């Protein structure tokens, strides 16, 4: 094809395209820019991105997601344990039962407690352990694949900076993490601490909760 004919063909195609699009709205000719997210949407995305949303099994064998089903919009207390532990696990469980009692009827309604398995315990073993300790509604025991449980443990901060200690299950971090997810307020404290104080730490975070007495704390 001669250069002159090629240019005529190219121009003809361009003119034809212009003719077919004449009168169409400008938005139909260009890619629309994505709608601007609201502040609420941005905050919701930030909150969600703070946590893994991995699948877990409850002690009843129910499939749940860490963020969507367990944490979102809830007041929570969390710890890591395993049913065959011969160390601090039984003591932590009994102490957290006292924390549970501090919240009374709120447990299972707006306050939730979660115990994650350090090893791949089966739902049946977790259920038996829960029944053995006479644990009531509002406190869920959870398990998952070895890789997912390890990812959640580290992501939530239940790990030691010393690799040797971190891999020793008899030395696992004996803390409880607590927080109000929608307010993005979080804290950690020893799981064997005074139960009433652990409950108070959570209440201090609440918008209408009691505030710490500086005089009493200094005493």
Helices and strands as residue ranges (DSSP letters): H 3-21, G 26-28, H 39-49, E 55-58, E 63-65, I 66-71, E 75-81, H 89-103, G 104-106, E 111-117, H 123-132, E 139-143, H 146-155, H 163-166, G 169-171, E 175-180, G 181-183, E 185-190, H 195-205, H 214-218
